[in-house]
Amino acid sequence: MNKKYTQLRSYLLLWSTQTLSALGSGMTSYALVLWLYLRTGSALQTALLSVCSYAPYVVMSVFAGALSDRWDKKRTMLVCDLLAAVSTVAVLVLIRADTLLPWHLYVLNALNGLMNTVQQPAGEVAATLLIPKELYQQTSGLRSFSQSLNSILTPVLATALFAFAGIGWVIAVDLATFGIAFLTLWLFIDLPERGAGEHPREKLLTSAGKGLGWLRRNPLILTLILFLSAINLVASTYDAALPAMVLSKINGGETVLGLVNTCVGLATLAGSALAALLPAPKNRVRVICLTLLFSMCTENFILAFIDVPLAWCIGAVLGWITIPVMNANMDVIFRSTIPLDMQGRVYSCRNSLQFFTIPVGFLLGGGLIDKVFEPLMAAQIPDSPLAALFGTGKGAGAAMLFAVIGLCGILVCLAFSWALRRYSWSECT
């Protein structure tokens, strides 16, 4: 009991400081999106920030998991965080010298993505080592809570600092939060060695292949991962379209975008409370399908058809309040089903399969807005049917894209709900 208490205390310390560091990193990412879009006015160039972050993450994840299972988890997290911080310092130096260009951000985002590729599976296994099994769902809700809180605070703090003090101060806060998290992990967190380094002589490709092989033998987990991959394609297209629409609209702007994102955070905060308090459902798979379907049926169509900031905020709440419940159930299935000594490899295979659609979605969203939907809407006369549905002026094309996103999201949810209909939670324990 004492050992469990000590490990949980260490996890709470790790979780709280890493959450603080994630807040600082999120503020920098948010401020860089504002900085780039306000200078270029291009949804595609802005979307490339996320593309460059996710591309190395997707390409290298399978191998990163194999390495993560071999390497010391704590040391891996420390080195990756330190190198990511160096890239953030480089951005600050370029800003101070007034020489920051978009391609600098693309290169540095790619470096950050590469570091996250190795750090993320190490962090997942570290959490599993520190959390008692009976508290998986509660701590998953806790992680959702911290992510939600950061979603609330990130746009508020980043917008305020960006507007009144400049992007340099946003980055300075990021570096300060990094320092707190780095020193805490280095000096005060001891990770158990269980599950680490059990296959030190195994070839890298063989080790990575075992993660893929495990997924092939567990079709429920593989199908859930592919489901989330399709959802991520839709969601990343949404992420590319949101700033393009809100920043371009006459009744939008930086403050309104911050308000909408704050509502996203408030919704996920409420959803996290639900995830932590609700009893375990009889069928976690069904909960995952229904929560995603509800999300896809609401926010996208509100953004598409209602040109009122208050409605955008309501849509954000409806679209995101069920997501933490989905994440909590997905997390319990994964942690309870995947063997501990395989988690690094399987999580990394999951990352490649589940997240490879994110850079595709950002490219697709940015390209469709700049090259298809905005030119299409700009050519409409004010009393045309499309103008009546999606409005006029810059941002109307992004609104039209939201309607397409909503329809695609519904089709994805229905297709995978049918594919998963034979599974229940009892079948994957």
KESE-227819 format. One record per residue: residue in three letters; x, y, z of N, C-alpha, C, O in turn. Coordinates in steps of 0.2 Angstrom, whole numbers, plus 5000, padded with zeros to 4 digits. Layout:
residues N
ALAXYZXYZXYZXYZ
...
***
This chain:
residues 429
MET500449945000500050005000500450065000500350114997
ASN501050065004501450125004501850134998501950184996
LYS502050074994502350084988501850114983502050154979
LYS501250094983500750124978500650194980500650234975
TYR500650214986500550284988501150324985501050374983
THR501750294986502350334984502350344976502550394974
GLN502150284973502150294966501650344963501750374958
LEU501050344966500550384964500750454966500550504962
ARG501050464971501250534973501750564968501750614966
SER502250514966502750534960502350544954502550594950
TYR501850504952501450524946501150584946501150624941
LEU500850604952500450674953500950724952500850784949
LEU501550724955502150774954502350774947502450834944
LEU502450714943502650714936502050754932502150794928
TRP501450724933500850754929500750824930500650864925
SER500850854936500750924937501250974934501151024931
THR501850954934502450994931502450984924502551034920
GLN502350924921502250914914501650954911501750974905
THR501150954915500550994913500751064912500551104907
LEU501151094917501351164917501751174911501751224907
SER502251134909502651134904502251134897502451174892
ALA501751094897501351084891500951154890500851164884
LEU500751184895500451244895500851294891500651334887
GLY501551304893501951344890502151334883502151374879
SER502151264881502251244874501651264870501751284864
GLY501051254873500451264869500351344868500151354862
MET500551384873500551454872501051474866500851514862
THR501651444866502051464860501751444853501751484849
SER501551384853501251354847500651404845500551414839
TYR500251414849499651464848499851524845499651554840
ALA500351554848500651624847500951624840500851674836
LEU501251564838501551564832501051554826501151584820
VAL500551524827499951524822499751594821499651614815
LEU499551634826499351694826499851744822499751774817
TRP500551734824501051774821501051754813501151804809
LEU501051694811501151674804500551694800500551724794
TYR499951684803499351694799499251774798499051794792
LEU499351804803499251884802499851914797499651964795
ARG500351874796500851904792500751874784500951914780
THR500451814784500451784777499751784774499551794768
GLY499251784779498551774777498351704774497851704770
SER498851664774498751594770498651544775498951524780
ALA498051504774497851444778498351394777498551354782
LEU498651384771499051334769499751344773500051294776
GLN500051404773500651414776500651404783501051374787
THR500051424786499951414793499851344795500151314800
ALA499551304791499451234792500051194792500151144795
LEU500551224788501151184787501551184794502051144795
LEU501451234799501751224805501551154808502051124811
SER500951134808500751074811500951014807501150964810
VAL500951024800501250974796501950954798502150894798
CYS502351004799503050994800503150964807503650924808
SER502650974812502750944818502550874818502850834822
TYR502050854814501850784815502150744810502150684811
ALA502450764804502750724799503350684802503250614801
PRO503850704806504350664809504050614814504250564815
TYR503550644818503150604823502850544820502950484823
VAL502550554814502250494811502750444808502650384809
VAL503250474804503750434801504150384806504250334804
MET504350414811504850384815504550354822504950314825
SER503850354823503550334829503650254830503850234835
VAL503650214824503750144825504350124828504450084832
PHE504950164825505650144828505750174835506050154839
ALA505350234836505450264842505250224848505550224853
GLY504650194847504350144852504850094854504950074860
ALA505150064849505650004850506250034854506450004859
LEU506450094852507050124856506850144863507150134868
SER506150164864505950184870505850124875506050134881
ASP505750064873505650004877506349984879506449954884
ARG506850004875507549984877507850034882508250014887
TRP507750104881508050154884507750164891507150154892
ASP508150194895507950224902507450274901507550324897
LYS506850264903506250314902506350384904506250434901
LYS506650394910506750454913507250494909507250554907
ARG507850464907508350494904508150514897508250564894
THR507750474894507450484887507050544887507050594883
MET506550554892506150614893506550674894506350724891
LEU507050674898507450734899507850754893507850814892
VAL508150704890508550724884508050754878508250814875
CYS507550724877507050754872506750824874506750864870
ASP506550834880506350894882506850944882506751004880
LEU507450934883508050984883508151004876508251064874
LEU508150954871508250974864507651014861507751054857
ALA507050994863506551034861506551104864506351154860
ALA506851114870506851184873507451224869507351284868
VAL507951184867508451224863508151254856508351304854
SER507651214853507351244847506951304849506851344845
THR506651304854506251364857506651424858506451474856
VAL507251404861507751464862507951494855508051554854
ALA508051444850508251474843507651514840507851564837
VAL507051504841506551544839506551614842506451664839
LEU506651614849506751674853507351714850507251784849
VAL507851684849508451724846508251754839508451814838
LEU507951714835507751744828507251804829507351844825
ILE506851794834506351854835506751914837506551964835
ARG507151904842507551964845507951994839508052054839
ALA508251954835508651984829508152004823508452034818
ASP507552004824507052014819507151984812507152014807
THR507351924812507551884806507151814806507251774802
LEU506551814810506151754810505751744803505451794802
LEU505851694800505451684793505051614794505251574798
PRO504551604790504151544790504551484790504451434794
TRP505051484786505451414785505851404791505951344793
HIS506051454795506351434801505851394806506051354809
LEU505251424806504751384810504651314808504551274812
TYR504651304802504451234799505051194801504951134803
VAL505651214801506251174803506251154810506351094812
LEU506151204814506151204821505551154824505551124828
ASN504951164821504351124822504551054821504351004824
ALA504851034815505050974813505550944819505450884821
LEU505950984821506450954827506050944833506150884836
ASN505550984835505150974840504750904840504650874844
GLY504450904834504050844832504450774833504250724835
LEU505150784831505550724831505650704839505650644841
MET505750754843505850744850505250714853505350674857
ASN504650744851504050714854503950644852503650604856
THR504250624846504150554844504450504849504150454850
VAL505050524852505350474857505050484864504950444867
GLN504950554865504750564872504050544874503950514879
GLN503550544869502850524870502750454873502450434878
PRO503050404869502950334871503350324878503150284882
ALA503950354879504250344886503850374891503750344897
GLY503450434890503050464895502450414896502250414902
GLU502150384891501650334892501750274896501450264901
VAL502350244895502550194899502750214906502550184911
ALA503050274907503150304914502550304918502550294924
ALA502050334915501350344918501150274920500850264926
THR501150224916500950154917501250124923501050094928
LEU501950144924502350114929502150144936502250114941
LEU501950204936501850244942501050244944500950254950
ILE500650224940499950224942499650154944499750104940
PRO499350144949499050074951498550064946498150104944
LYS498449994944497949974939497249994940496950014936
GLU497049994947496350014948496250084948495650104948
LEU496750124946496650194946496750224939496750284937
TYR496750174934496850194927496350244924496450294921
GLN495650224925495150274923495150344926495050394923
GLN495250344933495250404936495850444934495850504933
THR496450414933497050454931496950474924497250534922
SER496650434920496450454913496050524913496150564909
GLY495550524917495150584918495550644921495450694919
LEU496050624925496450684927496950704922496950774921
ARG497150664917497550694912497050734907497250784904
SER496450704906496050744902495850814905495750864902
PHE495850814912495750874915496250924914496150984913
SER496850904915497450944914497450974906497651034905
GLN497350924902497350944895496751004893496851044890
SER496150994897495651034896495851104899495651154896
LEU496151104905496351164908496851204904496751264903
ASN497251164901497751204896497451224890497551284888
SER496851194888496551214882496151284884496051324880
ILE495951294890495651354892496151404893496051464891
LEU496651394896497151444898497651464892497851524891
THR497751414888498251434882497951484878498351534877
PRO497351484875497151544871497151614874497351664872
VAL496951604881496851664885497551704886497651764885
LEU497951664889498651684891499051704885499351754884
ALA499051664879499451674873499151734870499551774868
THR498551744869498251804866498451864870498651914867
ALA498351864876498551924880499251944880499452004879
LEU499651894881500351904880500551934873500951974872
PHE500351894868500451914861500251984860500652024856
ALA499652004862499452064860499752124864499852174861
PHE499952114870500152164874500952164875501252214877
ALA501252114874501952104876502352074870502952084870
GLY502052044865502352014859502551944860502551914866
ILE502751914855502851834855503451824859503451764862
GLY503951864860504551854864504351834871504651784874
TRP503851864874503651854881503251784881503351754886
VAL502951774876502551704876503151644877503051604880
ILE503651654873504151604872504551604879504751554881
ALA504651664882504951664889504551624894504851594898
VAL503951634894503551594899503551524897503651474902
ASP503651504891503651434889504351404892504351344895
LEU504851444891505551414894505551414901505851364904
ALA505151454905505151454912504751394914505051354919
THR504251374911503851314913504251254911504251204915
PHE504651254906505051194904505551184910505651124912
GLY505851234912506351234917506051194924506451154927
ILE505451214926505151184932505051114931505251074935
ALA504751094925504651024923505250984923505350924925
PHE505751014920506450974919506750964925506950904926
LEU506851014929507151004936506750954940507050914944
THR506050954940505650914944505750834942505850794946
LEU505750824936505850754933506550734935506650674937
TRP507050774934507750754935507950744942508250694944
LEU507650784947507850784954507350744959507550714964
PHE506750744957506250714962505850654959505450634963
ILE505950634953505550574951505950514950506450514946
ASP505750464953506150394952505650344949505150334952
LEU505850324943505350274939505550204941506150194941
PRO505150164942505250094943505550064937505450084931
GLU505950014937506349984931505949934928506149904923
ARG505349914931504949854928504749874921504549924920
GLY504849824917504649834910505149864905505049874899
ALA505749884908506249924904506749884902506949834906
GLY506949884896507549854893507549784893508149754894
GLU507049744892506949674892507249644886507349584886
HIS507349684881507549654874508149694872508149724866
PRO508749704875509249744873509649724867509849774864
ARG509649664865510049644860509549634853509849614848
GLU508949644854508449634848508549684843508649744845
LYS508649664837508649714831508149764831507549744833
LEU508249824829507749874829507149864825506649874827
LEU507249834819506749824815506249764817505649764817
THR506649714820506249654823505849684829505249664830
SER506149724833505849754839505149794837504649784840
ALA505249834832504749874830504149834827503549844827
GLY504449774823503949734820503549694825502949674823
LYS503749684831503349654836502749694838502249664839
GLY502849754838502249804840501749794834501149794836
LEU501949794828501449784823501149714823500549714821
GLY501549664824501249604825500749594830500249554829
TRP500849624836500449624842499749654839499249624841
LEU499749704836499149734833498749694829498149694829
ARG499149664824498749614819498449554823497949534821
ARG498649534829498349484833497849504837497449464840
ASN497749574837497249604842496749654838496849714838
PRO496349624834495949664829495549724832495449774829
LEU495249714838494949764841495349824842495149884840
ILE495949824845496349874846496549904839496549974839
LEU496749864834496949894828496349934825496449984822
THR495749904825495149934822495050004826494850054822
LEU495050004832495050074836495550124834495350184833
ILE496150104833496650144830496550174824496550234822
LEU496250134819496050154812495450204813495450244809
PHE495050184817494450234818494750304820494550354817
LEU495150304825495450364827495850404822495850464821
SER496150364817496550384812496050424807496250484805
ALA495550394805495050424801494750494804494650544801
ILE494550484811494350544814494850604814494650664814
ASN495550584815496050634815496050664809496250724808
LEU495950634803495950664797495450724796495550774794
VAL494850704799494350754799494450814804494350874802
ALA494750794810494850844815495450894813495350944815
SER495950864810496450904808496250954802496551014802
THR495850934798495550974793495151034796495251094794
TYR494851014802494451064806494951114809494851174809
ASP495551084812496051134815496351184810496451234812
ALA496451164804496651204798496151264797496351314795
ALA495551244797494951284795494751334800494651394798
LEU494851324806494551364812494951434812494551484811
PRO495551434812495851504812495751544806495751604806
ALA495751504800495651534794495051574793494951624790
MET494451534796493851564796493751624801493551684800
VAL493951614808493851654813494251724812494051774814
LEU494851714811495351774810495151814804495251874804
SER494751784799494651814793493951854793493851904790
LYS493451824797492851854797492851924800493251944804
ILE492351974798492352034800492152034808492452084812
ASN491751994810491551984817491951934821491851914826
GLY492551924818493051874821493651914824493551964826
GLY494251884823494851914825495151874830494951814832
GLU495751894833496151854838495751844844495751794847
THR495451894847495051884853494551834852494451794857
VAL494151834847493651794846493851714845493651674848
LEU494451714841494751644841494951624848494851564849
GLY495251664852495451644859494851624863494851574867
LEU494251664862493651644865493351574863493151534868
VAL493351564857493151494854493551444857493351394860
ASN494251454857494651394860494651394867494651334870
THR494451444871494351444878493751404879493751364884
CYS493251404875492551364876492751294875492451254878
VAL493151284870493451214869493751184875493551124877
GLY494151224878494451204885493951194890493951144894
LEU493451234891492951234896492551164895492351134900
ALA492351154889491951094887492351034889492050984892
THR493051024887493350964888493550964896493650904899
LEU493551024899493551014907492950984910493050944914
ALA492351004908491750974910491750904908491550854912
GLY491950884902491950814900492450774904492350714905
SER493050804906493550764910493250754917493350694920
ALA492850794920492550784926492050724925491950684930
LEU491650724920491250664918491650604918491450554920
ALA492150604914492550544913492850514920492850454921
ALA493050564925493250544931492750514936492850474940
LEU492150544935491550524940491150474938490850434942
LEU491050464931490550414929490850344930491450324930
PRO490350294932490550224933490750194926490650224921
ALA491150144927491350104921490750084917490350044920
PRO490750094910490150074906490250004905490749964905
LYS489649974903489649904901489949884895490249834894
ASN489949934890490249924884490649994882490350044879
ARG491249994883491750044881491750064874491750124872
VAL491750014870491750024863491150064860491250114856
ARG490550044863489950084861490050154863489850204859
VAL490250174869490350234871490850274867490650334865
ILE491350244865491850284860491450304854491550354851
CYS491050254851490750274844490250324845490150374841
LEU489850324851489250374851489550444853489250494851
THR490050444857490350514859490650544853490550604852
LEU490950504848491250534842490750554837490750614834
LEU490150514837489650534832489350594835489150644830
PHE489150604841488850664844489350724842489050784840
SER489950724843490450774842490450794834490350854833
MET490450754830490450764823489750794820489750834815
CYS489150774824488550804822488350874824487850904822
THR488850904828488650964831489051024829488851064824
GLU489651034831490051094830490151114823490151164821
ASN490351064819490551074812489951114808490051164804
PHE489351094809488751124806488551194809488351234805
ILE488651204815488551264818489051314815488851374813
LEU489751294815490251344812490051354804490251404802
ALA489751304801489651314794489051364792489151404788
PHE488551354796487951394794487751454798487251484796
ILE488051464804487851514809488451564809488951544812
ASP488351624807488951674807488851724813488851784812
VAL488851694819488851724825489351694830489351634831
PRO489851744833490351714837490051674843490351624845
LEU489451694846489151664852488951584849489051544853
ALA488751584843488551514841489151474840489151414841
TRP489751504838490351464837490551434844490751384844
CYS490451474849490651454856490251404858490451354861
ILE489551404857489151354859489251284855489351234858
GLY489451294848489651234844490251204847490351144847
ALA490751244850491351224853491251174859491551124860
VAL490751204863490551164869490251094867490451044869
LEU489851094862489451034860489950984857489950924857
GLY490451014853490850974849491350934853491650884851
TRP491550964859492150944863491950914870492350884873
ILE491350924872491250894879491250824880491350794885
THR491150784874491150714875491850684873491950624875
ILE492250724871492950694869493350664875493650614874
PRO493350694881493750664886493450594888493750554890
VAL492750594888492450524889492650474885492850414887
MET492750494878492950444873493650424875493850374875
ASN494150474876494850464877494950424883495350374883
ALA494550434889494650394895494450324894494850274896
ASN493950304890493750234888494250204884494450144884
MET494550244879495050214874495650204878496050154877
ASP495850244883496450244887496450174891496950144892
VAL495850164895495750104899495850044895496149994897
ILE495550044889495549984884496349964883496549914883
PHE496650024881497350014879497849994884498149944884
ARG497750024890498250014896498049944899498549904901
SER497449924899497249854902497349794897497449744899
THR497449814890497549754886498249744883498449694882
ILE498649804882499249794880499749774885499749814890
PRO500149724885500649704890501149764891501349794887
LEU501349764897501749824899502449824895502649874893
ASP502749764894503349764891503349774883503849784880
MET502649784881502549794874502249864873502249884867
GLN502149904878501749964877502150014873501850054869
GLY502750024874503150074871503150054863502950104859
ARG503249994861503149974854502449984851502350004846
VAL501949964855501349964853501050034852500750054847
TYR501150074857500950144857501250184851500950224848
SER501950164850502250194844501950174838501850214833
CYS501750114837501450094831500750124830500550144825
ARG500450134836499850164836499950234834499550264830
ASN500450274836500550344834500650344827500350394824
SER501050304824501050304816500450294813500250334808
LEU500050244815499450224812498850284813498450294809
GLN498850304819498350344821498450414819497950454818
PHE499050444819499150514818499450524811499550584810
PHE499550474807499850494800499350544796499550574792
THR498750534798498250574794498150644797497850684793
ILE498550664802498450734804498850784800498550834798
PRO499450764798499750814793499450814786499350864783
VAL499150754784498750754778498150804779497950834774
GLY497850794785497250834786497350914786496950954783
PHE497950934789498151004789498251024782498051084780
LEU498650984778498751004771498151004767498051054763
LEU497750954768497050954764496651014766496351054762
GLY496651034773496151094775496451154772496051194769
GLY497151164773497451234771497351234763497251294761
GLY497551184760497551184752496751194750496651234745
LEU496351164753495651164750495351234751494951264747
ILE495551264757495351334759495651384754495251424751
ASP496251384753496651434749496451424741496451474738
LYS496451364739496451344732495751334729495551334723
VAL495251304734494551284731494051324734493651364731
PHE493951324741493351344744493351424744492851454743
GLU493851454746493851534746493751564739493351604738
PRO494151534734494051564727493351544725493051584721
LEU493051484727492351474725491851524728491451544724
MET491951534734491451584738491551654735491151694735
ALA492251674734492351744731491951754725491851814723
ALA491851704721491551714714490751714715490451724710
GLN490551704721489751704721489451774722489751814725
ILE488951784719488551844720488151844727488051784729
PRO488051904730487751904736487151864737487051834743
ASP486751854732486051824733486051754730485551724729
SER486651724729486751654727486551604733486651624739
PRO486351544731486251494736486851484741486751474747
LEU487451474738488051464742488151524747488351514753
ALA488051584745488151644749487651644754487851664760
ALA487051624753486551624758486651574764486551584769
LEU486951514762487151464766487751484771487751474777
PHE488351504767488951514770489251584771489751594774
GLY488851634769489051704770489451724764489551684759
THR489751784764490151814759490751844762490851844768
GLY491251854758491951884760492351834762492251774762
LYS492951854764493451804766493251764773492951794777
GLY493351704773493151664778492551614776492351564780
ALA492151634771491551604769491751534766491451484767
GLY492351534763492551464760492751414766492551354765
ALA493051444771493151394777492551374780492451314782
ALA492051414780491351394783491051344779490751294781
MET491151344772490851294768491251224769490951174769
LEU491851234770492251174772492051134778492051074778
PHE491851174783491551144789490951104788490851044791
ALA490551124783489951074781490151014778489950954780
VAL490651014774490950954771491250914777491250844777
ILE491650944781491950904787491450874791491550814793
GLY490850904793490350874797490050814793489950764797
LEU489950814787489650754783490150704783489950644784
CYS490750714782491350664782491350634789491450564789
GLY491350674794491450644801490850594803490950544806
ILE490250614801489650574802489750504798489650454801
LEU489950504792490050444788490550404791490550334791
VAL491150434794491650394797491450354803491550294804
CYS491050394807490750364813490250304812490350254815
LEU489850314807489350264806489750204803489550144804
ALA490250214799490550154796490950114801490950054801
PHE491350144805491650114810491250084816491450034819
SER490650114817490250084822489950024820489849974824
TRP489850014813489649954810490149904811490049844812
ALA490849924809491349874810491549854817491749794818
LEU491349894822491549874829490849844832490949834838
ARG490349834829489749814832489749754836489449744841
ARG490249704834490249634837490749634843490749584847
TYR491049694845491549694850491149724857490749774856
SER491349704862491149734869491849734873492349704871
TRP491749774878492349774883492549714885493149694886
SER492049664887492249604890492749564885493049514887
GLU492649574878493049534874493749554873494149524870
CYS493949614876494649634876495049634882495549664883
THR494749604888495049594894495349534895495649514900
***
